[in-house]
Amino acid sequence: MEIKKIAAFSLLELLVVLAVTGISSLIAYVSLHDFSRTRLIREVDSFATQLESLALLAMQRDEDLSLSIKNDGYIVEAEEERLLNVKFAKGVTVETKKVIKLYRSGTVSPASFFIKKAGESCLVVISLRGRVRSDCES
């Protein structure tokens, strides 16, 4: 009777491969989770910058502007003219509809609302001076 030698992996080699795969999967998950949060924070920062620019535009044009926040974006209108129509990034939503007035004096009607994306949310608070503060949580 002849004994054949079978080439195979040892149990230790299989455990090492399994451990490396698990660690790399964990790193990928954390990276993707942070990417989603970063995307939401970027969207809030973009909104804050746009609001400051619009407050300056209202003063420059010497007319009141209206900022209507919808579920998937916002619209800026002057008296009878649509100035801007912005859509949020894919998956970013606002639960409540709001209308914010940007007055020619440089003030803004105060408001607060949540911007959400995939389980993450940011509370956005707009002060009378038009300053935007945000508090993001997971």
LINWOTA-V891994 format. One record per run of one state. SS is the DSSP state (a for helix, b for strand, c for the rest). FROM is the first residue (numbers start at 1). TO is the last residue. If there is no record, write none. Layout:
[[SS & FROM & TO] [SS & FROM & TO]]
This chain:
[[c & 1 & 10] [a & 11 & 61] [c & 62 & 64] [b & 65 & 69] [c & 70 & 72] [b & 73 & 77] [c & 78 & 81] [b & 82 & 87] [c & 88 & 92] [b & 93 & 94] [c & 95 & 97] [b & 98 & 102] [c & 103 & 107] [b & 108 & 108] [c & 109 & 110] [b & 111 & 117] [c & 118 & 119] [b & 120 & 126] [c & 127 & 131] [b & 132 & 137] [c & 138 & 138]]
